Amino acid sequence: MSSKRRKRVVVAMSGGVDSSTALAILQGQGYDCIGVAMQLWDYSEKESPVGATQGSCCTLDDIHDARTVADRLAVPFYVLNMEEVFSREVVDYFVKSYLEGSTPNPCIKCNEVLKFDALLKKSLGLEADYLATGHYARIERGSEGCRLLKGVDASKDQSYFLFTMTQAQLERVLFPLGGHTKEEVRALARRFGLKTSEKAESQEICFVEDGDYAEFMTRGLHVGAAAKAIPGDIVDMGGKVLGTHGGIFGYTVGQRRGLGLSGGPFYVLDIDPGTNRVVVGPESELYSEGLVASNVNWINAEPIGLGSVVSRIRYRHPGVESTLNLTGASTIEVRFTVPQKAVTPGQAVVFYRGEEVLGGGWIERALR
């Protein structure tokens, strides 16, 4: 009599403690696991050799750590070269957004395009039943489909980055860490004897050295040609010229430091690529009554009884009670119950009801 086939899971491994522990947990639960690392960026050519990748993820050292963990657990391990799609879909999006005066979120785009589209498809091609990642989020499965929930560790919850997911994707994805705190994950990693148990967390965008976005673009590391640093005016709300800038991609809404202006304090209120101007003003003018968002995705395919929701306008934003007004098939107007500071075009607004992620969209403009 043949034994029943174990469920196969491809585990996306970044080389950190989270994905390493996710692999060990799933193996302990009896899954047939395969470890996969994505090579996304050629650090050997695009970064300086000394300290360039500190604080990043998905480096060659990280891939080595992932392989070491897989070997420790006797799990097959593969490296997928996905540099081309990453450069096209994530890095070029990042650069284009800054040049258009908005502030991108490449981590969300990477999840959307790389992990839960390209890698999920490759996983299913390996006859896997699921793709697993080390995200701190939960999936609740029921007769009416899947619900995406916050991770139980509020300080580590990553559900904000997952609003683009669909029902079809959620059905094939596992988040083994969603019910654990970070401290519990490190303790589990020690128990499993994983070399990544004490590894520091990555803090920076993986392809930007030292978090210097403007330097990254002017060095032309994204497409082999530097972004044009076209000087322009820094003006107040009335259009009075207060100073000059070296390129709008060096600024973001809410920024205070590095403006080089006397008087103030001044904050960036708006970035206008049409006139190549950066508009500044007092902190009081940073507050908005709401926003307009586009490319809205609903986890359950369609908005269901929207009513009042909690909107988060950035990752660490605590959320604000809001009302939603659908203005098109994929556009929405969000009105806050309390004005919010630094609503930033290019960032995501994500909608919650209790622990559940309803969906989200990309901020087009603030409503003042």
C-alpha positions as CSV (number, residue, x, y, z in Angstrom):
1,M,0.0,0.0,0.0
2,S,1.5,3.4,-1.0
3,S,1.8,6.0,1.6
4,K,-0.1,9.3,1.2
5,R,2.1,12.1,-0.4
6,R,3.2,14.7,2.1
7,K,2.2,18.3,1.3
8,R,5.1,20.0,-0.5
9,V,6.1,23.6,0.5
10,V,8.6,25.9,-1.2
11,V,10.0,28.2,1.5
12,A,11.3,31.5,0.3
13,M,14.6,32.0,2.2
14,S,16.2,35.4,2.5
15,G,19.0,34.2,4.8
16,G,17.5,35.8,7.9
17,V,16.2,34.3,11.1
18,D,12.5,34.6,10.1
19,S,12.5,32.6,6.9
20,S,15.0,30.1,8.4
21,T,12.7,29.5,11.4
22,A,9.6,29.3,9.0
23,L,11.4,26.4,7.2
24,A,12.2,24.6,10.5
25,I,8.6,25.0,11.7
26,L,7.1,23.6,8.6
27,Q,9.5,20.7,8.5
28,G,8.6,19.9,12.0
29,Q,4.9,19.9,11.0
30,G,5.6,17.2,8.5
31,Y,5.7,19.1,5.2
32,D,8.0,18.1,2.4
33,C,10.1,21.3,2.2
34,I,12.2,22.9,-0.4
35,G,14.3,26.0,0.3
36,V,14.6,28.6,-2.4
37,A,16.5,31.9,-2.4
38,M,16.0,34.6,-5.0
39,Q,19.1,36.3,-6.3
40,L,17.7,39.8,-7.0
41,W,20.6,42.1,-7.2
42,D,24.2,41.7,-8.4
43,Y,26.1,43.3,-5.4
44,S,29.5,42.4,-6.9
45,E,29.1,44.9,-9.7
46,K,26.6,47.4,-8.3
47,E,27.9,48.0,-4.8
48,S,31.2,49.0,-3.3
49,P,32.9,46.0,-1.7
50,V,33.4,47.3,1.8
51,G,30.3,47.4,4.0
52,A,28.1,48.0,1.1
53,T,25.5,45.4,2.0
54,Q,25.3,45.9,5.7
55,G,21.7,46.1,6.8
56,S,20.5,44.8,3.5
57,C,18.9,41.4,2.7
58,C,19.3,38.9,-0.2
59,T,23.0,39.5,-0.5
60,L,25.5,36.7,-1.4
61,D,26.2,36.3,2.3
62,D,22.5,35.9,3.0
63,I,22.2,33.3,0.3
64,H,25.1,31.4,1.9
65,D,23.3,31.6,5.3
66,A,20.1,30.3,3.7
67,R,22.0,27.4,2.2
68,T,23.7,26.6,5.5
69,V,20.3,26.5,7.2
70,A,18.8,24.2,4.5
71,D,21.8,21.9,4.8
72,R,21.4,21.8,8.6
73,L,17.8,20.7,8.2
74,A,18.7,18.4,5.3
75,V,16.3,20.2,3.0
76,P,16.9,20.6,-0.8
77,F,18.0,24.2,-1.6
78,Y,18.0,26.2,-4.9
79,V,18.9,29.7,-5.9
80,L,16.7,31.3,-8.6
81,N,18.2,34.2,-10.5
82,M,15.5,36.8,-10.7
83,E,17.6,39.8,-11.3
84,E,16.0,40.8,-14.6
85,V,12.4,40.8,-13.4
86,F,13.4,42.5,-10.1
87,S,15.3,45.3,-12.0
88,R,12.4,45.8,-14.4
89,E,9.4,45.5,-12.0
90,V,10.9,46.8,-8.7
91,V,14.0,48.9,-9.2
92,D,12.7,50.7,-12.3
93,Y,9.4,51.4,-10.6
94,F,11.4,52.8,-7.6
95,V,13.4,55.2,-9.8
96,K,10.4,56.2,-11.9
97,S,8.4,57.0,-8.8
98,Y,11.0,59.4,-7.4
99,L,11.5,61.1,-10.8
100,E,7.7,61.7,-10.9
101,G,7.7,63.3,-7.4
102,S,6.3,60.4,-5.4
103,T,7.8,58.2,-2.7
104,P,7.7,54.5,-3.7
105,N,7.4,51.4,-1.5
106,P,9.6,48.8,-3.2
107,C,8.9,46.2,-0.5
108,I,5.2,46.0,-1.3
109,K,6.1,45.9,-5.0
110,C,8.6,43.1,-4.4
111,N,6.0,41.1,-2.5
112,E,3.4,41.6,-5.2
113,V,5.5,40.9,-8.3
114,L,8.4,38.7,-7.1
115,K,7.2,36.6,-4.1
116,F,3.5,36.1,-4.7
117,D,3.5,36.1,-8.5
118,A,6.7,35.0,-10.1
119,L,8.0,32.8,-7.2
120,L,4.5,31.4,-6.4
121,K,4.2,30.3,-10.1
122,K,7.6,28.7,-10.0
123,S,6.7,26.9,-6.8
124,L,3.5,25.5,-8.3
125,G,5.7,24.4,-11.3
126,L,7.7,22.3,-8.9
127,E,4.4,20.6,-7.9
128,A,4.4,22.4,-4.5
129,D,1.1,22.7,-2.7
130,Y,2.2,26.0,-1.0
131,L,4.7,28.8,-1.0
132,A,5.7,29.9,2.5
133,T,7.5,33.1,3.7
134,G,8.6,34.5,6.9
135,H,6.1,37.3,7.0
136,Y,4.5,38.2,10.3
137,A,0.9,37.9,9.2
138,R,-1.9,35.3,9.4
139,I,-4.3,33.6,7.0
140,E,-7.6,32.3,8.2
141,R,-9.3,29.8,5.9
142,G,-13.0,29.3,5.9
143,S,-16.0,28.3,3.7
144,E,-16.2,31.8,2.4
145,G,-12.5,32.0,1.4
146,C,-9.4,33.3,3.0
147,R,-9.0,36.3,5.4
148,L,-5.7,38.1,5.7
149,L,-5.0,39.0,9.4
150,K,-2.4,40.9,11.3
151,G,0.4,39.1,12.9
152,V,0.0,38.6,16.7
153,D,3.2,40.6,17.4
154,A,2.0,44.2,16.9
155,S,5.6,45.4,16.7
156,K,6.4,43.1,13.8
157,D,3.1,42.9,12.0
158,Q,3.7,43.0,8.2
159,S,0.2,42.7,6.9
160,Y,0.5,46.3,5.6
161,F,2.9,45.0,2.9
162,L,0.5,42.3,1.7
163,F,-2.6,44.3,0.7
164,T,-2.1,43.4,-3.0
165,M,-2.7,39.6,-2.4
166,T,-5.6,37.8,-4.0
167,Q,-7.8,34.9,-2.8
168,A,-6.0,32.6,-5.3
169,Q,-2.7,33.5,-3.8
170,L,-3.8,33.3,-0.2
171,E,-5.1,29.8,-0.8
172,R,-1.5,28.7,-1.8
173,V,0.5,30.6,0.8
174,L,1.6,29.9,4.3
175,F,2.8,32.3,7.0
176,P,4.2,30.1,9.7
177,L,5.3,33.0,11.9
178,G,2.1,34.9,12.1
179,G,1.1,33.4,15.4
180,H,4.5,34.1,17.0
181,T,6.3,37.0,18.5
182,K,9.8,37.9,17.3
183,E,11.2,36.8,20.7
184,E,9.5,33.4,20.2
185,V,10.9,33.1,16.7
186,R,14.5,33.7,17.9
187,A,14.0,31.2,20.7
188,L,12.7,28.6,18.2
189,A,15.7,29.3,16.0
190,R,18.1,28.6,18.9
191,R,16.2,25.4,19.7
192,F,16.5,24.3,16.1
193,G,20.2,25.1,16.2
194,L,20.1,27.6,13.3
195,K,23.1,29.8,12.7
196,T,20.8,32.7,11.9
197,S,19.2,32.8,15.4
198,E,21.1,35.9,16.5
199,K,21.4,37.5,13.1
200,A,20.5,41.2,13.0
201,E,17.4,42.3,11.0
202,S,17.7,43.9,7.6
203,Q,16.7,47.6,7.8
204,E,17.5,49.2,4.5
205,I,16.1,48.7,0.9
206,C,18.2,45.8,-0.4
207,F,19.5,47.5,-3.5
208,V,20.2,51.0,-2.0
209,E,23.5,51.4,-0.2
210,D,23.3,53.2,3.2
211,G,19.7,54.2,2.4
212,D,20.9,57.1,0.1
213,Y,18.3,57.0,-2.6
214,A,19.4,60.2,-4.4
215,E,23.0,58.9,-4.6
216,F,21.8,55.6,-5.9
217,M,20.0,57.3,-8.7
218,T,22.6,59.8,-9.7
219,R,25.2,57.0,-9.8
220,G,23.0,55.3,-12.3
221,L,23.1,51.9,-10.6
222,H,19.6,51.0,-11.7
223,V,19.9,51.0,-15.5
224,G,23.5,51.9,-16.1
225,A,22.8,55.6,-16.6
226,A,22.5,58.3,-14.0
227,A,19.2,60.1,-13.4
228,K,19.3,63.6,-14.6
229,A,19.7,65.9,-11.6
230,I,17.8,68.9,-12.9
231,P,18.0,71.9,-10.6
232,G,14.9,73.7,-9.7
233,D,13.3,76.0,-7.2
234,I,12.2,75.5,-3.6
235,V,9.2,77.7,-3.0
236,D,6.7,78.6,-0.3
237,M,3.0,78.1,-0.7
238,G,2.6,81.4,-2.4
239,G,5.3,80.6,-5.0
240,K,8.0,82.7,-3.5
241,V,11.5,81.2,-4.2
242,L,13.3,80.3,-1.0
243,G,16.1,78.3,-2.4
244,T,17.1,75.7,-5.0
245,H,17.2,71.9,-5.2
246,G,19.4,69.6,-7.2
247,G,16.7,67.2,-8.4
248,I,13.2,66.5,-7.1
249,F,14.1,62.8,-6.5
250,G,16.0,63.9,-3.4
251,Y,12.8,64.9,-1.5
252,T,9.7,63.4,0.0
253,V,6.6,64.9,1.6
254,G,7.1,65.6,5.3
255,Q,10.9,66.0,5.0
256,R,12.4,68.6,7.2
257,R,16.2,68.0,7.2
258,G,18.5,68.7,4.3
259,L,16.5,71.5,2.7
260,G,19.2,74.0,3.1
261,L,16.9,76.9,3.9
262,S,17.2,79.7,6.4
263,G,14.3,80.5,8.7
264,G,11.6,78.0,9.1
265,P,11.4,75.3,10.2
266,F,10.2,74.2,6.8
267,Y,8.7,70.9,5.7
268,V,8.2,69.5,2.2
269,L,4.5,69.9,1.5
270,D,4.4,69.0,-2.2
271,I,6.7,67.9,-5.1
272,D,5.6,69.1,-8.5
273,P,7.4,67.4,-11.4
274,G,5.5,69.5,-13.9
275,T,7.2,72.7,-12.7
276,N,10.2,71.0,-11.1
277,R,9.4,72.7,-7.9
278,V,9.5,71.6,-4.3
279,V,6.9,73.3,-2.2
280,V,7.6,73.9,1.5
281,G,5.8,75.4,4.5
282,P,5.0,75.1,8.2
283,E,4.3,71.8,9.9
284,S,0.6,72.8,10.3
285,E,0.2,72.6,6.5
286,L,1.2,68.9,6.5
287,Y,-2.1,67.8,7.8
288,S,-4.8,66.4,5.5
289,E,-8.5,65.6,5.8
290,G,-8.1,62.5,3.5
291,L,-6.7,61.2,0.3
292,V,-7.4,59.8,-3.1
293,A,-6.0,56.3,-3.9
294,S,-5.8,54.3,-7.1
295,N,-5.2,50.7,-8.2
296,V,-7.2,49.6,-5.2
297,N,-7.2,45.8,-4.4
298,W,-9.8,44.1,-2.2
299,I,-8.7,40.9,-0.6
300,N,-12.1,39.4,-1.0
301,A,-12.3,40.5,-4.7
302,E,-15.0,43.2,-4.0
303,P,-15.6,45.8,-1.2
304,I,-18.0,44.2,1.2
305,G,-20.1,46.5,3.4
306,L,-17.4,49.1,3.7
307,G,-18.8,51.4,6.4
308,S,-16.1,52.7,8.8
309,V,-12.6,51.3,8.5
310,V,-9.2,52.0,9.9
311,S,-6.7,53.3,7.3
312,R,-2.9,53.1,7.7
313,I,-1.1,55.5,5.4
314,R,2.4,54.1,6.1
315,Y,4.0,51.0,7.7
316,R,4.4,52.4,11.2
317,H,1.2,54.5,11.1
318,P,-1.1,53.5,13.9
319,G,-4.2,53.9,11.7
320,V,-7.1,56.3,11.8
321,E,-10.9,55.7,11.6
322,S,-12.0,56.6,8.0
323,T,-14.9,56.5,5.7
324,L,-14.5,55.3,2.1
325,N,-16.2,56.5,-1.1
326,L,-15.6,54.5,-4.2
327,T,-15.1,56.9,-7.1
328,G,-14.3,54.3,-9.8
329,A,-13.6,50.6,-10.5
330,S,-10.2,50.9,-8.8
331,T,-10.2,54.4,-7.3
332,I,-11.3,55.5,-3.9
333,E,-11.6,58.7,-1.7
334,V,-10.7,58.3,1.9
335,R,-11.9,60.7,4.6
336,F,-10.2,60.7,8.0
337,T,-12.1,61.3,11.2
338,V,-9.0,63.2,12.4
339,P,-6.5,65.0,10.1
340,Q,-3.4,63.1,9.4
341,K,0.2,64.3,8.9
342,A,2.3,63.8,5.8
343,V,0.0,61.9,3.4
344,T,2.6,60.9,0.9
345,P,1.9,60.2,-2.8
346,G,3.4,56.9,-3.9
347,Q,2.9,55.2,-0.5
348,A,0.1,52.7,0.2
349,V,-3.0,53.2,2.2
350,V,-4.2,49.9,3.7
351,F,-7.7,49.3,5.1
352,Y,-8.4,47.3,8.2
353,R,-11.5,46.2,10.2
354,G,-10.3,44.8,13.5
355,E,-7.5,42.3,12.7
356,E,-8.5,41.8,9.1
357,V,-6.9,43.5,6.1
358,L,-9.7,44.4,3.7
359,G,-7.4,45.7,0.9
360,G,-5.6,48.9,0.0
361,G,-4.4,51.1,-2.8
362,W,-1.7,53.6,-3.8
363,I,-1.9,57.2,-2.6
364,E,-2.3,59.6,-5.5
365,R,-2.8,62.9,-3.6
366,A,-3.8,64.3,-0.2
367,L,-7.1,66.1,0.4
368,R,-6.8,69.3,2.3
